[in-house]
Amino acid sequence: MLSCGTRQSKPVLVKYRASNIYVLITASFSVFTGMVIYSIIIPIIPFMIDSMHKGMSLEAPIEHSAYSDSHVSPEASRDAGILFALYSVACGIGSPIFGYLGDKATHRRIPMLLGILTLFGANFIFLFATKYWMLAIARILQGLSDGCVWTLSLALISDTFPENILGTQTGRVLMFHMVGTSSGAPIGEALYHNMGYRAPFIFCIILSGVDFIFRFFLIERRNNPKHWFETIDLGLTKAREHVNVPLDNPEKRAPDVGEVVSIHSVISAQHASPIHNEQSPKESVSTARMLRDSRLLTALLLTFLHGFATGALEPVLPIHLSNEFGYNPSQIGLIYLAQVVPTIFGSPLSGRIYDKYGAKTLCSSSLFISAVALGLMGIPPNTAPGGPIPLIVITSIFGFFVSMIYPPAYPEITGAVKALAGSDGNETSAKSYGIANVTYCIGNLAGPLFTGFLYGTIGFFWLCIMTACIMLASAPFALIYLGEKHYHCRL
């Protein structure tokens, strides 16, 4: 009777707030919100800075603002580049900080709410900014917040889903990352052009508010009483029996898309009890020990390459299209979509393939095809028939296969950390994901710097060849070190 009296009462609507589909929606929407807010200012920030430099009011009608003038001063372009660099630096700093807080906190929801409050602050500063230094502060806060979003959202997925379907769920979350990245810029341009400079940031505040609500009502299984979830697990056990998946062998086959969100809580419960009890006692895993593991280092290499390859084209592809084909910004934007849109399909497909076949062949072949496509992208248009059409097709192929190297990185990190830490793997997942986000930010910062400095010296063709060689040289590492078979290797 005493034990019953001390049991904590269940929260309201725990059946829905703790469901794995709600966790998936919350993590996906958080990543989507972060990337929309990241990219929404891309087409407008140079004009805002230019207006500040020229002493023009940001609230002036569009036809009287710097936006109406297609020429943006070199100083404005330079200062806009600094803002983007500040974002990457802040994201790289914020990721391990929030990763540490996420592992130390009883519930990851608390630092996630702190991250969204930071994003609110960034949006309000953007909304009322009148000086460049205010934009810089806002961009730094935005980077810190996105470091939180990426790290803890993916850690939340790792806490919730078992390894045999973790690739699929990670791919789904990263699909929303791509959707947010591709949709932010056109939304920002449309709102700015039709409703003024404040409109995009008001939209961001509303989006952040919805994100806050999702995070606030989230109930994690981590460090919460098990009896809260008994009813959920009982119902999902029946759902699992209905699809005739053997309870004693959850890895016999990967569930179909429709089954995943209905039965994964039971898989998680089974995955957490019999398996973890057989493993070694909990032990903390230091960052230095993580960075000596070959499997984890190779997964970090994948995150770096994804950031490097996608960021490398951003500063030079528009110039190349303008010089070779005379394209204006709108036409260049359509070519950019040819690279981004295929990633929406590549990420979830990559996750599904990873769950069934593993990372070795998937990542090594994706790196190889991406390198070949990038090399072909640099072929001068006057030597290839069809005008820009071959470039559009090759750019789409490149975007598709580059997106396929990213989702397997996080399940591989999870597998490596769990093998190192035993049953304490989930307690260090946020820290390991924070390290992964740091490497992505480094790659995303190094890529534009690498191509931006060399473009004027060696040209677009040799720039593509050099970048392709970097990716091609990384393919053997993926083939050798990814997966459990070679986990024993240490560097």
Disulfide bonds with the S-S distance in Angstrom:
none
